[in-house]
Amino acid sequence: MSVQLRVVLDQASQVVDADQAAAALSLTAGLIATAPRGCAVAALVPRGAELRMKGVQDVQTLPLARAELTAAWQLGITAGVGGGLIHAPSLMAPLVRHDRSNDSDQTTISLWDLRAWERPDSLPKANVAWQRGMLKRAVKHADAVVVPSHAMGRRLGEIARLRDRIRVIAGAAPEDFRVPADAVARRGELQLPERYVVLSGDAESLAVGFQAAARAGVDAVVLDVAPGGEPLLADAAAAAGLPEHRAHLRGELGAEDRAAVLGGAAAFVATSDESAWPWRAVEAMTLSVPLVAVSSGVHHDVIADGGAVVDVQDVADAVIDALGAGEKRLRVLASDRARAFSWASSAERLWALHADL
């Protein structure tokens, strides 16, 4: 009988965070591809979900839909889940008391950002309360909490008493993330200019990126703009010296559209210093885009020498360099660094974690 690792795929029926949903599926595929001899991968999905993934040994449909699971698991009600080895690629996990020593039950989770603790005003109050409540359950019941960078691990250790249960396993770009053949047409449909830099960050930190684009004389494209957030960012761009017609604000895009936008960028600028996995920066490195990032623990961990990680006051100069003399060098560095991240590697480390436990 094989050892079965069951992965919680709570967004199989309803996507609430596109990056985390894609990461969960990519990690599951990696676990299937790297499963040690005698091991297999199964899935836990909410009622109403349909999962068709080659290599999944078994799909267990839970008696509750996702919204109901969210409330029930927060209260520790996990009827129908059962024991064994479980990994939740998010805080959405069946965190209850179990016996790892005698029954070989293990529950591990992944935590991709600490916004609910560092920037609670950026999230709905109910979401903040739920995340904080689930982390408290993790402190009591999780065998390990996986974070994607050492800086996040240190910060999490200050927030919660997890001690040696904090483990670091990085994420990666989506599988086969590449510039699509119709990239030019996609950029045209998105009404983007020929030359631009892509900015990523929160509303407050993006001012640095807008200033850099203004000084460099290029347009700026901001991805993942929340619905209704355009006026605030347009004002921030104007205040930074970038006219409204040169600030292109776009909402959440699919992977192919993102790859088209990033692949056509003259540079990528990451302006936030928050404790979160830098999804777009890793995607930019994967496409060999010259990268400039504000100095932070996460950026030093993840980007490292794959881009120019600089102090806030040096961002504009670094962007100007990335658009000129430093372009070729930064493209090579980004490409080299991107090879450090893959879902297969992350999956191997997760298998090793459960073996260690």
Secondary structure in CASP SS format (residue, H / E / C, confidence):
PFRMAT SS
TARGET T0000
AUTHOR 0000-0000-0000
METHOD secondary structure of the structure
MODEL  1
M C 1.00
S C 1.00
V E 1.00
Q E 1.00
L E 1.00
R E 1.00
V E 1.00
V E 1.00
L C 1.00
D C 1.00
Q C 1.00
A C 1.00
S C 1.00
Q C 1.00
V C 1.00
V C 1.00
D C 1.00
A H 1.00
D H 1.00
Q H 1.00
A H 1.00
A H 1.00
A H 1.00
A H 1.00
L H 1.00
S H 1.00
L H 1.00
T H 1.00
A H 1.00
G H 1.00
L H 1.00
I H 1.00
A H 1.00
T C 1.00
A C 1.00
P C 1.00
R C 1.00
G C 1.00
C E 1.00
A E 1.00
V E 1.00
A E 1.00
A E 1.00
L E 1.00
V E 1.00
P C 1.00
R C 1.00
G C 1.00
A C 1.00
E C 1.00
L C 1.00
R C 1.00
M C 1.00
K C 1.00
G C 1.00
V E 1.00
Q E 1.00
D E 1.00
V E 1.00
Q E 1.00
T E 1.00
L C 1.00
P C 1.00
L C 1.00
A C 1.00
R H 1.00
A H 1.00
E H 1.00
L H 1.00
T H 1.00
A H 1.00
A H 1.00
W H 1.00
Q H 1.00
L C 1.00
G C 1.00
I C 1.00
T C 1.00
A C 1.00
G C 1.00
V C 1.00
G C 1.00
G C 1.00
G C 1.00
L E 1.00
I E 1.00
H E 1.00
A E 1.00
P C 1.00
S C 1.00
L C 1.00
M C 1.00
A C 1.00
P C 1.00
L C 1.00
V C 1.00
R C 1.00
H C 1.00
D C 1.00
R H 1.00
S H 1.00
N H 1.00
D H 1.00
S C 1.00
D C 1.00
Q E 1.00
T E 1.00
T E 1.00
I E 1.00
S E 1.00
L C 1.00
W C 1.00
D E 1.00
L C 1.00
R H 1.00
A H 1.00
W H 1.00
E H 1.00
R C 1.00
P H 1.00
D H 1.00
S H 1.00
L C 1.00
P C 1.00
K H 1.00
A H 1.00
N H 1.00
V H 1.00
A H 1.00
W H 1.00
Q H 1.00
R H 1.00
G H 1.00
M H 1.00
L H 1.00
K H 1.00
R H 1.00
A H 1.00
V H 1.00
K H 1.00
H H 1.00
A C 1.00
D C 1.00
A E 1.00
V E 1.00
V E 1.00
V E 1.00
P C 1.00
S C 1.00
H H 1.00
A H 1.00
M H 1.00
G H 1.00
R H 1.00
R H 1.00
L H 1.00
G H 1.00
E H 1.00
I H 1.00
A C 1.00
R C 1.00
L C 1.00
R H 1.00
D H 1.00
R H 1.00
I E 1.00
R E 1.00
V E 1.00
I C 1.00
A C 1.00
G C 1.00
A C 1.00
A C 1.00
P C 1.00
E C 1.00
D C 1.00
F C 1.00
R C 1.00
V C 1.00
P C 1.00
A C 1.00
D C 1.00
A H 1.00
V H 1.00
A H 1.00
R H 1.00
R H 1.00
G H 1.00
E H 1.00
L C 1.00
Q C 1.00
L C 1.00
P C 1.00
E C 1.00
R C 1.00
Y E 1.00
V E 1.00
V E 1.00
L E 1.00
S E 1.00
G C 1.00
D C 1.00
A C 1.00
E C 1.00
S C 1.00
L H 1.00
A H 1.00
V H 1.00
G H 1.00
F H 1.00
Q H 1.00
A H 1.00
A H 1.00
A H 1.00
R H 1.00
A H 1.00
G C 1.00
V C 1.00
D E 1.00
A E 1.00
V E 1.00
V E 1.00
L C 1.00
D C 1.00
V C 1.00
A C 1.00
P C 1.00
G C 1.00
G C 1.00
E H 1.00
P H 1.00
L H 1.00
L H 1.00
A H 1.00
D H 1.00
A H 1.00
A H 1.00
A H 1.00
A H 1.00
A C 1.00
G C 1.00
L C 1.00
P C 1.00
E H 1.00
H H 1.00
R H 1.00
A E 1.00
H E 1.00
L E 1.00
R C 1.00
G C 1.00
E C 1.00
L C 1.00
G C 1.00
A H 1.00
E H 1.00
D H 1.00
R H 1.00
A H 1.00
A H 1.00
V H 1.00
L H 1.00
G H 1.00
G C 1.00
A C 1.00
A C 1.00
A E 1.00
F E 1.00
V E 1.00
A E 1.00
T C 1.00
S C 1.00
D C 1.00
E C 1.00
S C 1.00
A E 1.00
W C 1.00
P C 1.00
W H 1.00
R H 1.00
A H 1.00
V H 1.00
E H 1.00
A H 1.00
M H 1.00
T H 1.00
L C 1.00
S C 1.00
V C 1.00
P C 1.00
L E 1.00
V E 1.00
A E 1.00
V E 1.00
S C 1.00
S C 1.00
G H 1.00
V H 1.00
H H 1.00
H H 1.00
D H 1.00
V H 1.00
I C 1.00
A H 1.00
D H 1.00
G H 1.00
G C 1.00
A E 1.00
V E 1.00
V E 1.00
D C 1.00
V H 1.00
Q H 1.00
D H 1.00
V H 1.00
A H 1.00
D H 1.00
A H 1.00
V H 1.00
I H 1.00
D H 1.00
A H 1.00
L C 1.00
G C 1.00
A C 1.00
G C 1.00
E H 1.00
K H 1.00
R H 1.00
L H 1.00
R H 1.00
V H 1.00
L H 1.00
A H 1.00
S H 1.00
D H 1.00
R H 1.00
A H 1.00
R C 1.00
A C 1.00
F C 1.00
S C 1.00
W H 1.00
A H 1.00
S H 1.00
S H 1.00
A H 1.00
E H 1.00
R H 1.00
L H 1.00
W H 1.00
A H 1.00
L H 1.00
H H 1.00
A H 1.00
D H 1.00
L C 1.00
END
